[in-house]
Amino acid sequence: MHELGIVVHVVDMVEKAASEHHVTKVMELDLEVGEVSTIVPDYFRDCYEWAIKKTTYMQDCKLNLIIIEGKSYCRSCRKTYRTTEYGKACPYCGSYDTYLITGRDVTIRDIKAI
């Protein structure tokens, strides 16, 4: 379960930002999670709920996971397609000369604090 390591890293980043900006409390965290990032949202939420109990600023912080669609680009026909439906092969031309353009990352989108 690699979700715990990612959660700890994200919580550490948010706690550091909260301290540097002299906030009282972090109320909400919007986190973009790519659908092909290998993160299981339910596991991530469970780890998050455990991790925030030990924080200074995030103890009641609501987590909003925003799932980012996995999209790939085909170099042969120059079209994009949904990665989770078709995988490596382009559904338009059948080429395997493709690469992932979105859906792999985990990104903090927004932090709401008081």
Biopython code that builds the backbone (N, CA, C, O; Angstrom):
import numpy as np
from Bio.PDB.StructureBuilder import StructureBuilder

atoms = [
    (1, "MET", "N", (0.848, -1.179, 0.000)),
    (1, "MET", "CA", (0.000, 0.000, 0.000)),
    (1, "MET", "C", (0.892, 1.240, 0.000)),
    (1, "MET", "O", (1.285, 1.732, 1.058)),
    (2, "HIS", "N", (1.203, 1.734, -1.184)),
    (2, "HIS", "CA", (2.056, 2.917, -1.326)),
    (2, "HIS", "C", (1.294, 4.210, -1.043)),
    (2, "HIS", "O", (1.898, 5.277, -0.937)),
    (3, "GLU", "N", (-0.022, 4.114, -0.923)),
    (3, "GLU", "CA", (-0.826, 5.305, -0.661)),
    (3, "GLU", "C", (-0.379, 6.010, 0.619)),
    (3, "GLU", "O", (-0.382, 7.240, 0.682)),
    (4, "LEU", "N", (0.002, 5.246, 1.633)),
    (4, "LEU", "CA", (0.410, 5.848, 2.911)),
    (4, "LEU", "C", (1.605, 6.775, 2.724)),
    (4, "LEU", "O", (1.621, 7.874, 3.279)),
    (5, "GLY", "N", (2.591, 6.358, 1.965)),
    (5, "GLY", "CA", (3.758, 7.203, 1.727)),
    (5, "GLY", "C", (3.398, 8.491, 1.012)),
    (5, "GLY", "O", (3.932, 9.554, 1.330)),
    (6, "ILE", "N", (2.500, 8.400, 0.053)),
    (6, "ILE", "CA", (2.072, 9.592, -0.684)),
    (6, "ILE", "C", (1.269, 10.506, 0.228)),
    (6, "ILE", "O", (1.449, 11.724, 0.210)),
    (7, "VAL", "N", (0.388, 9.924, 1.022)),
    (7, "VAL", "CA", (-0.401, 10.727, 1.974)),
    (7, "VAL", "C", (0.515, 11.463, 2.936)),
    (7, "VAL", "O", (0.339, 12.660, 3.162)),
    (8, "VAL", "N", (1.483, 10.771, 3.502)),
    (8, "VAL", "CA", (2.407, 11.408, 4.446)),
    (8, "VAL", "C", (3.142, 12.564, 3.775)),
    (8, "VAL", "O", (3.311, 13.622, 4.380)),
    (9, "HIS", "N", (3.575, 12.374, 2.543)),
    (9, "HIS", "CA", (4.270, 13.440, 1.814)),
    (9, "HIS", "C", (3.345, 14.637, 1.589)),
    (9, "HIS", "O", (3.747, 15.777, 1.824)),
    (10, "VAL", "N", (2.118, 14.394, 1.140)),
    (10, "VAL", "CA", (1.158, 15.474, 0.895)),
    (10, "VAL", "C", (0.840, 16.213, 2.191)),
    (10, "VAL", "O", (0.844, 17.444, 2.218)),
    (11, "VAL", "N", (0.567, 15.479, 3.257)),
    (11, "VAL", "CA", (0.247, 16.097, 4.554)),
    (11, "VAL", "C", (1.425, 16.936, 5.042)),
    (11, "VAL", "O", (1.226, 18.039, 5.553)),
    (12, "ASP", "N", (2.643, 16.430, 4.891)),
    (12, "ASP", "CA", (3.828, 17.201, 5.291)),
    (12, "ASP", "C", (3.931, 18.504, 4.502)),
    (12, "ASP", "O", (4.257, 19.548, 5.067)),
    (13, "MET", "N", (3.656, 18.447, 3.202)),
    (13, "MET", "CA", (3.718, 19.649, 2.368)),
    (13, "MET", "C", (2.668, 20.679, 2.805)),
    (13, "MET", "O", (2.965, 21.869, 2.904)),
    (14, "VAL", "N", (1.447, 20.215, 3.063)),
    (14, "VAL", "CA", (0.369, 21.121, 3.465)),
    (14, "VAL", "C", (0.664, 21.707, 4.843)),
    (14, "VAL", "O", (0.464, 22.903, 5.058)),
    (15, "GLU", "N", (1.129, 20.897, 5.763)),
    (15, "GLU", "CA", (1.476, 21.385, 7.102)),
    (15, "GLU", "C", (2.582, 22.442, 7.027)),
    (15, "GLU", "O", (2.522, 23.453, 7.727)),
    (16, "LYS", "N", (3.579, 22.212, 6.187)),
    (16, "LYS", "CA", (4.667, 23.178, 6.031)),
    (16, "LYS", "C", (4.138, 24.490, 5.452)),
    (16, "LYS", "O", (4.495, 25.569, 5.925)),
    (17, "ALA", "N", (3.290, 24.395, 4.429)),
    (17, "ALA", "CA", (2.707, 25.601, 3.828)),
    (17, "ALA", "C", (1.857, 26.354, 4.842)),
    (17, "ALA", "O", (1.898, 27.583, 4.892)),
    (18, "ALA", "N", (1.090, 25.631, 5.649)),
    (18, "ALA", "CA", (0.249, 26.264, 6.671)),
    (18, "ALA", "C", (1.104, 27.010, 7.682)),
    (18, "ALA", "O", (0.767, 28.127, 8.077)),
    (19, "SER", "N", (2.188, 26.412, 8.096)),
    (19, "SER", "CA", (3.090, 27.046, 9.062)),
    (19, "SER", "C", (3.745, 28.294, 8.463)),
    (19, "SER", "O", (3.822, 29.336, 9.114)),
    (20, "GLU", "N", (4.214, 28.179, 7.224)),
    (20, "GLU", "CA", (4.883, 29.303, 6.568)),
    (20, "GLU", "C", (3.950, 30.482, 6.329)),
    (20, "GLU", "O", (4.399, 31.628, 6.317)),
    (21, "HIS", "N", (2.661, 30.221, 6.138)),
    (21, "HIS", "CA", (1.691, 31.274, 5.858)),
    (21, "HIS", "C", (0.894, 31.680, 7.097)),
    (21, "HIS", "O", (-0.064, 32.447, 7.005)),
    (22, "HIS", "N", (1.294, 31.164, 8.243)),
    (22, "HIS", "CA", (0.722, 31.542, 9.533)),
    (22, "HIS", "C", (-0.799, 31.384, 9.583)),
    (22, "HIS", "O", (-1.502, 32.262, 10.083)),
    (23, "VAL", "N", (-1.302, 30.260, 9.063)),
    (23, "VAL", "CA", (-2.743, 30.005, 9.134)),
    (23, "VAL", "C", (-3.079, 29.363, 10.476)),
    (23, "VAL", "O", (-2.209, 28.829, 11.164)),
    (24, "THR", "N", (-4.350, 29.426, 10.828)),
    (24, "THR", "CA", (-4.810, 28.812, 12.068)),
    (24, "THR", "C", (-5.202, 27.359, 11.843)),
    (24, "THR", "O", (-4.913, 26.481, 12.655)),
    (25, "LYS", "N", (-5.873, 27.133, 10.709)),
    (25, "LYS", "CA", (-6.420, 25.810, 10.461)),
    (25, "LYS", "C", (-6.604, 25.603, 8.955)),
    (25, "LYS", "O", (-7.007, 26.521, 8.241)),
    (26, "VAL", "N", (-6.307, 24.394, 8.479)),
    (26, "VAL", "CA", (-6.572, 24.030, 7.091)),
    (26, "VAL", "C", (-7.929, 23.336, 7.068)),
    (26, "VAL", "O", (-8.138, 22.323, 7.737)),
    (27, "MET", "N", (-8.851, 23.902, 6.281)),
    (27, "MET", "CA", (-10.233, 23.418, 6.263)),
    (27, "MET", "C", (-10.493, 22.374, 5.171)),
    (27, "MET", "O", (-11.196, 21.390, 5.400)),
    (28, "GLU", "N", (-9.917, 22.596, 3.981)),
    (28, "GLU", "CA", (-10.138, 21.694, 2.854)),
    (28, "GLU", "C", (-8.876, 21.570, 2.017)),
    (28, "GLU", "O", (-8.080, 22.502, 1.897)),
    (29, "LEU", "N", (-8.727, 20.392, 1.449)),
    (29, "LEU", "CA", (-7.613, 20.113, 0.547)),
    (29, "LEU", "C", (-8.183, 19.498, -0.724)),
    (29, "LEU", "O", (-8.816, 18.443, -0.679)),
    (30, "ASP", "N", (-7.957, 20.161, -1.865)),
    (30, "ASP", "CA", (-8.348, 19.626, -3.162)),
    (30, "ASP", "C", (-7.108, 18.993, -3.788)),
    (30, "ASP", "O", (-6.093, 19.656, -4.002)),
    (31, "LEU", "N", (-7.213, 17.713, -4.074)),
    (31, "LEU", "CA", (-6.073, 16.966, -4.585)),
    (31, "LEU", "C", (-6.454, 16.299, -5.902)),
    (31, "LEU", "O", (-7.405, 15.521, -5.960)),
    (32, "GLU", "N", (-5.709, 16.609, -6.950)),
    (32, "GLU", "CA", (-5.921, 15.967, -8.251)),
    (32, "GLU", "C", (-5.144, 14.662, -8.271)),
    (32, "GLU", "O", (-3.950, 14.629, -7.973)),
    (33, "VAL", "N", (-5.839, 13.582, -8.627)),
    (33, "VAL", "CA", (-5.233, 12.254, -8.676)),
    (33, "VAL", "C", (-5.501, 11.663, -10.059)),
    (33, "VAL", "O", (-6.653, 11.506, -10.463)),
    (34, "GLY", "N", (-4.452, 11.347, -10.763)),
    (34, "GLY", "CA", (-4.600, 10.748, -12.085)),
    (34, "GLY", "C", (-5.170, 9.349, -11.986)),
    (34, "GLY", "O", (-4.803, 8.580, -11.097)),
    (35, "GLU", "N", (-6.074, 9.019, -12.908)),
    (35, "GLU", "CA", (-6.716, 7.712, -12.845)),
    (35, "GLU", "C", (-5.762, 6.573, -13.173)),
    (35, "GLU", "O", (-6.088, 5.415, -12.914)),
    (36, "VAL", "N", (-4.597, 6.865, -13.734)),
    (36, "VAL", "CA", (-3.595, 5.828, -13.965)),
    (36, "VAL", "C", (-2.353, 6.048, -13.085)),
    (36, "VAL", "O", (-1.251, 5.617, -13.427)),
    (37, "SER", "N", (-2.552, 6.717, -11.964)),
    (37, "SER", "CA", (-1.452, 7.008, -11.038)),
    (37, "SER", "C", (-1.151, 5.835, -10.109)),
    (37, "SER", "O", (-0.200, 5.903, -9.330)),
    (38, "THR", "N", (-1.911, 4.799, -10.169)),
    (38, "THR", "CA", (-1.839, 3.603, -9.311)),
    (38, "THR", "C", (-2.353, 3.843, -7.898)),
    (38, "THR", "O", (-2.221, 2.966, -7.044)),
    (39, "ILE", "N", (-2.929, 4.997, -7.635)),
    (39, "ILE", "CA", (-3.511, 5.271, -6.320)),
    (39, "ILE", "C", (-4.938, 4.744, -6.287)),
    (39, "ILE", "O", (-5.730, 4.996, -7.195)),
    (40, "VAL", "N", (-5.252, 4.011, -5.231)),
    (40, "VAL", "CA", (-6.610, 3.531, -5.010)),
    (40, "VAL", "C", (-7.291, 4.556, -4.099)),
    (40, "VAL", "O", (-6.912, 4.687, -2.935)),
    (41, "PRO", "N", (-8.295, 5.289, -4.613)),
    (41, "PRO", "CA", (-8.899, 6.371, -3.831)),
    (41, "PRO", "C", (-9.377, 5.974, -2.436)),
    (41, "PRO", "O", (-9.169, 6.730, -1.487)),
    (42, "ASP", "N", (-10.009, 4.817, -2.283)),
    (42, "ASP", "CA", (-10.487, 4.394, -0.956)),
    (42, "ASP", "C", (-9.329, 4.169, 0.014)),
    (42, "ASP", "O", (-9.423, 4.550, 1.181)),
    (43, "TYR", "N", (-8.249, 3.561, -0.445)),
    (43, "TYR", "CA", (-7.068, 3.366, 0.402)),
    (43, "TYR", "C", (-6.460, 4.720, 0.774)),
    (43, "TYR", "O", (-6.055, 4.950, 1.913)),
    (44, "PHE", "N", (-6.411, 5.607, -0.224)),
    (44, "PHE", "CA", (-5.841, 6.932, 0.010)),
    (44, "PHE", "C", (-6.632, 7.673, 1.083)),
    (44, "PHE", "O", (-6.047, 8.264, 1.990)),
    (45, "ARG", "N", (-7.972, 7.642, 0.981)),
    (45, "ARG", "CA", (-8.820, 8.317, 1.973)),
    (45, "ARG", "C", (-8.610, 7.730, 3.373)),
    (45, "ARG", "O", (-8.532, 8.472, 4.352)),
    (46, "ASP", "N", (-8.520, 6.404, 3.468)),
    (46, "ASP", "CA", (-8.288, 5.765, 4.771)),
    (46, "ASP", "C", (-6.963, 6.214, 5.382)),
    (46, "ASP", "O", (-6.901, 6.547, 6.565)),
    (47, "CYS", "N", (-5.910, 6.221, 4.574)),
    (47, "CYS", "CA", (-4.594, 6.661, 5.054)),
    (47, "CYS", "C", (-4.630, 8.134, 5.445)),
    (47, "CYS", "O", (-4.028, 8.531, 6.443)),
    (48, "TYR", "N", (-5.326, 8.930, 4.669)),
    (48, "TYR", "CA", (-5.445, 10.362, 4.941)),
    (48, "TYR", "C", (-6.115, 10.603, 6.295)),
    (48, "TYR", "O", (-5.625, 11.391, 7.104)),
    (49, "GLU", "N", (-7.231, 9.923, 6.535)),
    (49, "GLU", "CA", (-7.947, 10.089, 7.805)),
    (49, "GLU", "C", (-7.060, 9.717, 8.983)),
    (49, "GLU", "O", (-7.131, 10.357, 10.032)),
    (50, "TRP", "N", (-6.235, 8.703, 8.831)),
    (50, "TRP", "CA", (-5.312, 8.314, 9.897)),
    (50, "TRP", "C", (-4.218, 9.374, 10.073)),
    (50, "TRP", "O", (-3.887, 9.746, 11.199)),
    (51, "ALA", "N", (-3.663, 9.855, 8.964)),
    (51, "ALA", "CA", (-2.520, 10.768, 9.014)),
    (51, "ALA", "C", (-2.871, 12.137, 9.579)),
    (51, "ALA", "O", (-2.058, 12.725, 10.292)),
    (52, "ILE", "N", (-4.048, 12.659, 9.285)),
    (52, "ILE", "CA", (-4.361, 14.027, 9.731)),
    (52, "ILE", "C", (-4.610, 14.108, 11.238)),
    (52, "ILE", "O", (-4.583, 15.199, 11.807)),
    (53, "LYS", "N", (-4.848, 12.987, 11.877)),
    (53, "LYS", "CA", (-5.056, 12.984, 13.333)),
    (53, "LYS", "C", (-3.810, 13.444, 14.076)),
    (53, "LYS", "O", (-3.901, 13.913, 15.210)),
    (54, "LYS", "N", (-2.652, 13.314, 13.448)),
    (54, "LYS", "CA", (-1.380, 13.642, 14.090)),
    (54, "LYS", "C", (-0.834, 15.003, 13.668)),
    (54, "LYS", "O", (0.339, 15.295, 13.902)),
    (55, "THR", "N", (-1.666, 15.838, 13.051)),
    (55, "THR", "CA", (-1.181, 17.103, 12.510)),
    (55, "THR", "C", (-1.503, 18.279, 13.419)),
    (55, "THR", "O", (-2.286, 18.167, 14.363)),
    (56, "THR", "N", (-0.889, 19.389, 13.114)),
    (56, "THR", "CA", (-1.135, 20.636, 13.836)),
    (56, "THR", "C", (-2.283, 21.417, 13.225)),
    (56, "THR", "O", (-3.111, 21.972, 13.947)),
    (57, "TYR", "N", (-2.342, 21.468, 11.886)),
    (57, "TYR", "CA", (-3.288, 22.341, 11.200)),
    (57, "TYR", "C", (-4.436, 21.606, 10.491)),
    (57, "TYR", "O", (-5.428, 22.236, 10.126)),
    (58, "MET", "N", (-4.320, 20.309, 10.295)),
    (58, "MET", "CA", (-5.242, 19.598, 9.402)),
    (58, "MET", "C", (-6.197, 18.617, 10.085)),
    (58, "MET", "O", (-6.812, 17.798, 9.402)),
    (59, "GLN", "N", (-6.333, 18.672, 11.362)),
    (59, "GLN", "CA", (-7.078, 17.628, 12.066)),
    (59, "GLN", "C", (-8.526, 17.462, 11.610)),
    (59, "GLN", "O", (-9.066, 16.359, 11.702)),
    (60, "ASP", "N", (-9.160, 18.505, 11.128)),
    (60, "ASP", "CA", (-10.540, 18.410, 10.632)),
    (60, "ASP", "C", (-10.625, 18.730, 9.139)),
    (60, "ASP", "O", (-11.688, 19.099, 8.641)),
    (61, "CYS", "N", (-9.533, 18.591, 8.444)),
    (61, "CYS", "CA", (-9.455, 18.984, 7.034)),
    (61, "CYS", "C", (-10.177, 17.979, 6.133)),
    (61, "CYS", "O", (-9.911, 16.777, 6.168)),
    (62, "LYS", "N", (-11.087, 18.506, 5.333)),
    (62, "LYS", "CA", (-11.837, 17.686, 4.378)),
    (62, "LYS", "C", (-10.984, 17.470, 3.134)),
    (62, "LYS", "O", (-10.389, 18.407, 2.602)),
    (63, "LEU", "N", (-10.935, 16.221, 2.681)),
    (63, "LEU", "CA", (-10.187, 15.869, 1.475)),
    (63, "LEU", "C", (-11.141, 15.744, 0.296)),
    (63, "LEU", "O", (-12.124, 15.005, 0.355)),
    (64, "ASN", "N", (-10.842, 16.476, -0.778)),
    (64, "ASN", "CA", (-11.603, 16.376, -2.030)),
    (64, "ASN", "C", (-10.673, 15.803, -3.089)),
    (64, "ASN", "O", (-9.749, 16.474, -3.549)),
    (65, "LEU", "N", (-10.928, 14.556, -3.471)),
    (65, "LEU", "CA", (-10.132, 13.934, -4.529)),
    (65, "LEU", "C", (-10.786, 14.241, -5.872)),
    (65, "LEU", "O", (-11.974, 13.987, -6.067)),
    (66, "ILE", "N", (-10.013, 14.779, -6.779)),
    (66, "ILE", "CA", (-10.473, 15.101, -8.126)),
    (66, "ILE", "C", (-9.729, 14.156, -9.068)),
    (66, "ILE", "O", (-8.515, 14.261, -9.239)),
    (67, "ILE", "N", (-10.466, 13.243, -9.669)),
    (67, "ILE", "CA", (-9.846, 12.244, -10.534)),
    (67, "ILE", "C", (-9.620, 12.852, -11.927)),
    (67, "ILE", "O", (-10.547, 13.348, -12.567)),
    (68, "ILE", "N", (-8.365, 12.797, -12.369)),
    (68, "ILE", "CA", (-7.975, 13.328, -13.675)),
    (68, "ILE", "C", (-7.889, 12.163, -14.669)),
    (68, "ILE", "O", (-7.174, 11.185, -14.452)),
    (69, "GLU", "N", (-8.626, 12.298, -15.741)),
    (69, "GLU", "CA", (-8.696, 11.255, -16.760)),
    (69, "GLU", "C", (-7.332, 10.981, -17.383)),
    (69, "GLU", "O", (-6.561, 11.901, -17.653)),
    (70, "GLY", "N", (-7.049, 9.703, -17.605)),
    (70, "GLY", "CA", (-5.836, 9.312, -18.309)),
    (70, "GLY", "C", (-6.028, 9.454, -19.803)),
    (70, "GLY", "O", (-6.924, 8.837, -20.380)),
    (71, "LYS", "N", (-5.193, 10.262, -20.431)),
    (71, "LYS", "CA", (-5.254, 10.451, -21.884)),
    (71, "LYS", "C", (-3.877, 10.200, -22.478)),
    (71, "LYS", "O", (-2.847, 10.548, -21.899)),
    (72, "SER", "N", (-3.895, 9.591, -23.635)),
    (72, "SER", "CA", (-2.658, 9.319, -24.367)),
    (72, "SER", "C", (-2.693, 10.021, -25.713)),
    (72, "SER", "O", (-3.759, 10.352, -26.234)),
    (73, "TYR", "N", (-1.505, 10.243, -26.267)),
    (73, "TYR", "CA", (-1.345, 10.897, -27.569)),
    (73, "TYR", "C", (-0.665, 9.921, -28.517)),
    (73, "TYR", "O", (0.298, 9.248, -28.151)),
    (74, "CYS", "N", (-1.175, 9.854, -29.727)),
    (74, "CYS", "CA", (-0.594, 8.999, -30.760)),
    (74, "CYS", "C", (0.273, 9.856, -31.688)),
    (74, "CYS", "O", (-0.207, 10.812, -32.297)),
    (75, "ARG", "N", (1.534, 9.503, -31.781)),
    (75, "ARG", "CA", (2.442, 10.239, -32.671)),
    (75, "ARG", "C", (2.133, 9.968, -34.151)),
    (75, "ARG", "O", (2.406, 10.808, -35.008)),
    (76, "SER", "N", (1.576, 8.818, -34.437)),
    (76, "SER", "CA", (1.318, 8.449, -35.837)),
    (76, "SER", "C", (0.166, 9.241, -36.447)),
    (76, "SER", "O", (0.309, 9.805, -37.532)),
    (77, "CYS", "N", (-0.983, 9.290, -35.754)),
    (77, "CYS", "CA", (-2.138, 9.984, -36.335)),
    (77, "CYS", "C", (-2.446, 11.307, -35.629)),
    (77, "CYS", "O", (-3.365, 12.028, -36.019)),
    (78, "ARG", "N", (-1.666, 11.620, -34.584)),
    (78, "ARG", "CA", (-1.762, 12.886, -33.858)),
    (78, "ARG", "C", (-3.117, 13.106, -33.174)),
    (78, "ARG", "O", (-3.613, 14.231, -33.103)),
    (79, "LYS", "N", (-3.697, 12.033, -32.681)),
    (79, "LYS", "CA", (-4.958, 12.129, -31.957)),
    (79, "LYS", "C", (-4.753, 11.710, -30.509)),
    (79, "LYS", "O", (-3.824, 10.971, -30.181)),
    (80, "THR", "N", (-5.640, 12.197, -29.654)),
    (80, "THR", "CA", (-5.627, 11.780, -28.253)),
    (80, "THR", "C", (-6.788, 10.812, -28.023)),
    (80, "THR", "O", (-7.792, 10.825, -28.734)),
    (81, "TYR", "N", (-6.609, 9.974, -27.002)),
    (81, "TYR", "CA", (-7.647, 8.995, -26.674)),
    (81, "TYR", "C", (-7.574, 8.652, -25.192)),
    (81, "TYR", "O", (-6.572, 8.911, -24.525)),
    (82, "ARG", "N", (-8.649, 8.069, -24.695)),
    (82, "ARG", "CA", (-8.755, 7.689, -23.287)),
    (82, "ARG", "C", (-7.909, 6.435, -23.029)),
    (82, "ARG", "O", (-8.181, 5.363, -23.570)),
    (83, "THR", "N", (-6.894, 6.594, -22.204)),
    (83, "THR", "CA", (-5.917, 5.539, -21.943)),
    (83, "THR", "C", (-6.542, 4.305, -21.299)),
    (83, "THR", "O", (-6.225, 3.177, -21.676)),
    (84, "THR", "N", (-7.424, 4.517, -20.334)),
    (84, "THR", "CA", (-7.972, 3.363, -19.603)),
    (84, "THR", "C", (-8.864, 2.490, -20.475)),
    (84, "THR", "O", (-9.079, 1.321, -20.153)),
    (85, "GLU", "N", (-9.377, 3.022, -21.553)),
    (85, "GLU", "CA", (-10.205, 2.228, -22.460)),
    (85, "GLU", "C", (-9.380, 1.454, -23.471)),
    (85, "GLU", "O", (-9.738, 0.333, -23.833)),
    (86, "TYR", "N", (-8.271, 2.038, -23.938)),
    (86, "TYR", "CA", (-7.553, 1.452, -25.063)),
    (86, "TYR", "C", (-6.112, 1.053, -24.763)),
    (86, "TYR", "O", (-5.495, 0.348, -25.561)),
    (87, "GLY", "N", (-5.569, 1.482, -23.644)),
    (87, "GLY", "CA", (-4.199, 1.113, -23.307)),
    (87, "GLY", "C", (-3.183, 1.772, -24.217)),
    (87, "GLY", "O", (-3.322, 2.943, -24.572)),
    (88, "LYS", "N", (-2.179, 1.032, -24.588)),
    (88, "LYS", "CA", (-1.059, 1.563, -25.375)),
    (88, "LYS", "C", (-1.406, 1.729, -26.870)),
    (88, "LYS", "O", (-0.838, 2.588, -27.545)),
    (89, "ALA", "N", (-2.328, 0.913, -27.377)),
    (89, "ALA", "CA", (-2.652, 0.948, -28.809)),
    (89, "ALA", "C", (-3.670, 2.039, -29.126)),
    (89, "ALA", "O", (-4.709, 2.138, -28.474)),
    (90, "CYS", "N", (-3.367, 2.845, -30.118)),
    (90, "CYS", "CA", (-4.259, 3.917, -30.551)),
    (90, "CYS", "C", (-5.526, 3.324, -31.167)),
    (90, "CYS", "O", (-5.435, 2.486, -32.065)),
    (91, "PRO", "N", (-6.700, 3.743, -30.703)),
    (91, "PRO", "CA", (-7.948, 3.204, -31.256)),
    (91, "PRO", "C", (-8.261, 3.726, -32.668)),
    (91, "PRO", "O", (-9.115, 3.169, -33.358)),
    (92, "TYR", "N", (-7.581, 4.781, -33.091)),
    (92, "TYR", "CA", (-7.844, 5.369, -34.402)),
    (92, "TYR", "C", (-7.021, 4.721, -35.518)),
    (92, "TYR", "O", (-7.530, 4.467, -36.609)),
    (93, "CYS", "N", (-5.739, 4.455, -35.230)),
    (93, "CYS", "CA", (-4.890, 3.925, -36.302)),
    (93, "CYS", "C", (-4.188, 2.612, -35.936)),
    (93, "CYS", "O", (-3.558, 1.987, -36.790)),
    (94, "GLY", "N", (-4.296, 2.192, -34.664)),
    (94, "GLY", "CA", (-3.681, 0.931, -34.241)),
    (94, "GLY", "C", (-2.215, 1.030, -33.870)),
    (94, "GLY", "O", (-1.613, 0.029, -33.481)),
    (95, "SER", "N", (-1.629, 2.202, -33.979)),
    (95, "SER", "CA", (-0.209, 2.392, -33.681)),
    (95, "SER", "C", (0.068, 2.230, -32.182)),
    (95, "SER", "O", (-0.777, 2.514, -31.333)),
    (96, "TYR", "N", (1.281, 1.763, -31.896)),
    (96, "TYR", "CA", (1.747, 1.691, -30.511)),
    (96, "TYR", "C", (2.736, 2.825, -30.212)),
    (96, "TYR", "O", (3.357, 2.851, -29.149)),
    (97, "ASP", "N", (2.874, 3.744, -31.142)),
    (97, "ASP", "CA", (3.759, 4.896, -30.956)),
    (97, "ASP", "C", (2.975, 5.988, -30.210)),
    (97, "ASP", "O", (2.666, 7.042, -30.765)),
    (98, "THR", "N", (2.668, 5.703, -28.945)),
    (98, "THR", "CA", (1.811, 6.564, -28.129)),
    (98, "THR", "C", (2.501, 6.867, -26.799)),
    (98, "THR", "O", (3.442, 6.182, -26.396)),
    (99, "TYR", "N", (2.014, 7.901, -26.136)),
    (99, "TYR", "CA", (2.515, 8.192, -24.798)),
    (99, "TYR", "C", (1.426, 8.868, -23.973)),
    (99, "TYR", "O", (0.525, 9.516, -24.506)),
    (100, "LEU", "N", (1.533, 8.703, -22.681)),
    (100, "LEU", "CA", (0.570, 9.247, -21.731)),
    (100, "LEU", "C", (0.785, 10.748, -21.568)),
    (100, "LEU", "O", (1.909, 11.197, -21.349)),
    (101, "ILE", "N", (-0.302, 11.527, -21.675)),
    (101, "ILE", "CA", (-0.167, 12.981, -21.514)),
    (101, "ILE", "C", (-0.835, 13.496, -20.242)),
    (101, "ILE", "O", (-0.403, 14.514, -19.702)),
    (102, "THR", "N", (-1.870, 12.826, -19.748)),
    (102, "THR", "CA", (-2.488, 13.207, -18.476)),
    (102, "THR", "C", (-2.945, 11.959, -17.733)),
    (102, "THR", "O", (-3.172, 10.901, -18.320)),
    (103, "GLY", "N", (-3.072, 12.122, -16.416)),
    (103, "GLY", "CA", (-3.643, 11.051, -15.614)),
    (103, "GLY", "C", (-2.678, 10.269, -14.768)),
    (103, "GLY", "O", (-3.079, 9.292, -14.136)),
    (104, "ARG", "N", (-1.421, 10.655, -14.728)),
    (104, "ARG", "CA", (-0.426, 9.924, -13.947)),
    (104, "ARG", "C", (-0.084, 10.631, -12.622)),
    (104, "ARG", "O", (0.337, 9.979, -11.666)),
    (105, "ASP", "N", (-0.261, 11.930, -12.567)),
    (105, "ASP", "CA", (0.239, 12.730, -11.452)),
    (105, "ASP", "C", (-0.714, 12.826, -10.267)),
    (105, "ASP", "O", (-1.905, 12.528, -10.362)),
    (106, "VAL", "N", (-0.145, 13.250, -9.162)),
    (106, "VAL", "CA", (-0.892, 13.647, -7.963)),
    (106, "VAL", "C", (-0.469, 15.084, -7.687)),
    (106, "VAL", "O", (0.714, 15.366, -7.499)),
    (107, "THR", "N", (-1.454, 16.000, -7.662)),
    (107, "THR", "CA", (-1.158, 17.418, -7.555)),
    (107, "THR", "C", (-2.091, 18.093, -6.560)),
    (107, "THR", "O", (-3.302, 17.875, -6.579)),
    (108, "ILE", "N", (-1.515, 18.909, -5.700)),
    (108, "ILE", "CA", (-2.345, 19.730, -4.816)),
    (108, "ILE", "C", (-2.922, 20.849, -5.666)),
    (108, "ILE", "O", (-2.181, 21.662, -6.220)),
    (109, "ARG", "N", (-4.249, 20.892, -5.769)),
    (109, "ARG", "CA", (-4.906, 21.915, -6.574)),
    (109, "ARG", "C", (-5.208, 23.153, -5.730)),
    (109, "ARG", "O", (-4.984, 24.279, -6.173)),
    (110, "ASP", "N", (-5.720, 22.942, -4.504)),
    (110, "ASP", "CA", (-6.134, 24.075, -3.690)),
    (110, "ASP", "C", (-6.114, 23.696, -2.219)),
    (110, "ASP", "O", (-6.389, 22.554, -1.851)),
    (111, "ILE", "N", (-5.786, 24.667, -1.392)),
    (111, "ILE", "CA", (-5.812, 24.513, 0.062)),
    (111, "ILE", "C", (-6.653, 25.652, 0.609)),
    (111, "ILE", "O", (-6.355, 26.823, 0.374)),
    (112, "LYS", "N", (-7.700, 25.308, 1.336)),
    (112, "LYS", "CA", (-8.551, 26.340, 1.963)),
    (112, "LYS", "C", (-8.213, 26.371, 3.446)),
    (112, "LYS", "O", (-8.288, 25.355, 4.137)),
    (113, "ALA", "N", (-7.840, 27.554, 3.921)),
    (113, "ALA", "CA", (-7.408, 27.696, 5.301)),
    (113, "ALA", "C", (-7.938, 29.001, 5.903)),
    (113, "ALA", "O", (-8.327, 29.930, 5.195)),
    (114, "ILE", "N", (-7.936, 29.027, 7.222)),
    (114, "ILE", "CA", (-8.331, 30.257, 7.926)),
    (114, "ILE", "C", (-7.184, 30.678, 8.842)),
    (114, "ILE", "O", (-7.288, 31.688, 9.537)),
]
sb = StructureBuilder()
sb.init_structure("model")
sb.init_model(0)
sb.init_chain("A")
sb.init_seg("    ")
for serial, (resi, resn, name, xyz) in enumerate(atoms, 1):
    if name == "N":
        sb.init_residue(resn, " ", resi, " ")
    sb.init_atom(name, np.array(xyz, "f"), 0.0, 1.0, " ", f" {name:<3s}", serial, name[0])
structure = sb.get_structure()
